[in-house]
């Protein structure tokens, strides 16, 4: 048995799941119930790692506050999930393009058609980071279910050589990348429903953690007001109606009045909310928000329009 075989043999995700050993004999409903029972365990495993997830999130926030960028790097399912998480932050929270970026092994073609063999080309990890101008101010989060993907390991090694902050999200215990990074997170999901299909529980765990970390980071960075999206972009008619309804409901005005103010701000929901809450003009609202770095709740409290 060679070294790789030994290392893979120690991973929980590479062992057979005795709860689903006869899954191929089940009816459609029985198969679905087995999958569902296994999926339910994932959230409990995540709950056990809240301290580690908190530390990773705080580092993410600090990086952006200090003028850096956050990158995810991954291959296969892990890379696709990371790529999607980063891409969705732009329309959802209105962040500048490139502030949070997902790097997928194999690039965009691998999003459309799997190129799983590419993950063994370790040197591409460094290449892809250099291509994006990754520097010591930035943070790199490696996402790998197995915790040992060569492409991800290589990228993290390069990031550490620059002195950049590093984190990881893996789904096995004592993951190789955990020992490398500043902020490791291991969600040990155990055996997969189907041996070798880490797009199942491992993928679910990674998706949940990525959602948690990026959403909490955006909230901590002031990209929401209460639990409203006030930096989101109205890129569709549905999105525009959703924003106007939110403004009307929160500020106690008619849909028409909320729409008028929204249009006055050139469809900027943050400024519109500030205007409706304070009674300020567009220019006064803009100055107030600038003073408090765009944090609407802090701005309103400072002016006496809200209390803590």
N, C-alpha and C positions, 0 to 999 in steps of 0.2 A: 504493500500500500504506500503510495507516494504522499508527500507532505500535503498537497492540496486535498486529496481524498480524506486524510486524517482531519484536516481543519474543517472541511465541510461536514464531516461526520459528527462533529461536536455541536453544530448549530441546531437549535431547537426546530427551526423551520425546515430542516432536512430530514426530520424523523417522521415516521408514519403515524397518522392520527387514528387511534384505535376507536374513537367515537364514530368515525365515518368509514370504517373499513369495508362495510357492506353497502356503501352508498349507491353502487351501481345496480343493486337489486331492488331499490326503492321505487315507489311510484313518484310521479312528478311532485306531488305535495310533500311526500316524505323526504325527498331530496332537498326541497326548499326549506323544510323545517329543520333538517340537520344543518344546513348552511346558516340559517337564522340563529340557531342555538349557539353555534360557534362564534358568530359575529357579535352576539351579546356580551361575550367575555372581553371584547376589545376595550370598551369604555372603562371597565374595572381596572384593566392593566394600566391604562392612561392615568386614572385617578391616583394610582400608587406613585406616580412620578411627577407630581405637581411641583415639587421643589426644584427639580432639574429643569422642567419646562419654564418655570418662572425665571430662573437664572438665565436661560437662553433668550427669553423674551426681553429681559432687562438689557442684556448686551446688545440685542437688535436695536432697541430704542436708543440706547446711548450712542451707538454707531451713527445713526441718522442725525441725532441731535448735534453730534460733533462734526458734521459735514461729510460723513462717509456714506458708502452705499452698502446694501446687503445683497449677496449673491447666494443662490442655491445651486448645488451641482449634483447631478445624479445620472443614472443610466437606466434604461428599461422603464418599467412601471414607476419606479422612484423618480426618475428624471422627468417623466411626463407629468406626474402629480406636482412636482416642484415648479415646472415650467408654467403650468396652469395657475397655480397659486399666485405666482408673481404677476402674470399677465392680468389677472382679474382685479388686482389692487388699483390699477390705473383708472378704469371706469367707475369702480365702486367707491374709492376714496379720493379720486382726483389727484393722485400723486404724480410727480413728473416722470416721464418715461425714463427708464434707466436707474431710478432710485432703488428699486428692488427688481432683481433680474434672475430669471431661471436659466441655467445652462444645462442643456440636454445633450448627452453623449450622442453624437451623430447628427446633431442639429435638427432643423425643422423637418427634413425628410424622415427622421426617425419618429417624429410625432405622428406621421401619417401611416408609416409602415415600419414595423419593428425591425431594428438592426441590433439585436442583442449581442452579437459577437463583437460589436464595436467597443464594449466595455473593457475588453482585455487589452485594448490599445492605450495603455496607461499614460503614455506621454502626451496624449491629446488633452488630458486634463489641464496640464500647464499651458499648452498651446491656446486652449480656449479662453483661459483666464487672461493671458497676455494680450490676446486679440481684443479683449474688452477693457484693457487698461487697468486691470485690477491692481490695487496698491495697498500700502500698509494702513491707510485710513479705513479701508473697507473691511467687511466681515464676510466670511465664507461658511455656509452651512452645508455639510455633506449629507446627502440623503441616500441611504443604502440599506435595504432590508437585511441583507447578509452581514452588513458592517465591514465588508472586506473588498468591495468592488475596486479593481485596480485603477480605473479611470478616476474614481472619487478619491482614493488614497493619494494618487499622484497630485491631484489638484490641491488637496489639503496640505500636502507636504510643501508645495510651492507657496501657498498662502502663509504658512508658518515661517518659511524662510525669509519672508518679507516683514515679519513681525505683526501680521494682521490677526485680528481676533478670529477664532474658528469655533464652530459648533457642529453637532451631528445629530441625526435622527436615524436610529437603527431598530431592528426588531428581534435581536438576539442578545443574550447575556455575554458580557466580557467581549464586546465587539472590538475588532482591530482598530476601527476609527475612533472609538471612545477613548482609547489610550493616547490618541494623537492630539485631541482637541481640547479647547478651554472649557467648552460647555456641552458635554455629551448628554444625550437623552436616549435611553434604551427602553423601548416598549416591547417586552417579551411576550409575544402573543401565542407562543407555543406552536404546536403542529398545525399545518394548514389543512383545510377540508380535503383538498386534493394535493398530494405530495408534489412539491415543486412549483405549485401555483401561488407564488408570493404576491400576486395581484389581489389575493383574497384578504385574509385577516391582516397581513402585513401592509397591504396597500390601504386598507381601511384605517389602520392605525396611523400611517404616515399622513393620509389626507386629513384626519381629525386633528393631529398635532400641528400640521402646517396651518390649517384654518384657525386654530386657537392662537398660535403664536403671532401670525400676521394680523389677525383681527385685534388681539389685545394690544399689539404694538401700535396700530393705527389709532386706537382709542386713547392710549397713553400719549400719543403725539398730538392729540387734540383734533383728530379728523372727524369726530362726531360731536353732536350736541345731544345730551341725554343718550338715548339709544337711536337717535335719528342720524341718517347720512346727510351731512350738510356740505360735504365736499364732492359728492357724487356728481357725475356728468349726465345731463339730460340728453342722451344720444338717441333716444327713441321717443315716439309720442307717448307710449306707456310710461316711460321714465319721467317725462315732463309732467304728466297728470299726477303721478305718484308724488312728486316733489311739491306741486301746488296744493294737493290735498293735505300733505304733511304740514305745510306752512299754515294753511287755513285752520286745521284742527288744533295745532299747538298754540297759535296766536289768537284764536277766537275771532277770526274774521271770515268773511264770505270767500268762497272759491274764486269769485271774480276779483275781489280785492287782492287776494294772495297772488293771483295770476298777473294782475297789473304791476304789482311791486316786483315780482319775479322777472317780468319782461323789462322793467325799468333798470334792473341790475344786469341786463344782458344775460339773463338766465343763470345768475350766480346765487345759489340757494343760501350760501353762508351769509352774504351781505343782505339778502332779502330777509332772512330770519332776524338778523340784527336790527334792521330797520323796523320791522313789525313789532319786535319785542320792546324796542327803546323809543320809537317814535322819531328817531333821528333821520336826517336826510341821507341820501346815498353817500355823499362826501363825508359826512360826520361818522357814519357807520364804518366806512373804509378806514378812517383815521383811528377809530377806536380799536378795530380789529388789528390794525398794524401795530398799535401800541402793545397789544397782548399776543403778538405772534400768531394771530389767527385763531386763538383759543376762545371761542364764543362764550362758553360758560364763565370763564374767568373775567372776560370783558364785561358781561352783564352784571356779575356780582360786584365788580369794582365800582360800577356806576349806580348801584343800588336798585337795579331792576330785578334782581334775584337775591335770595339768601341761601347760604349753604344748608 
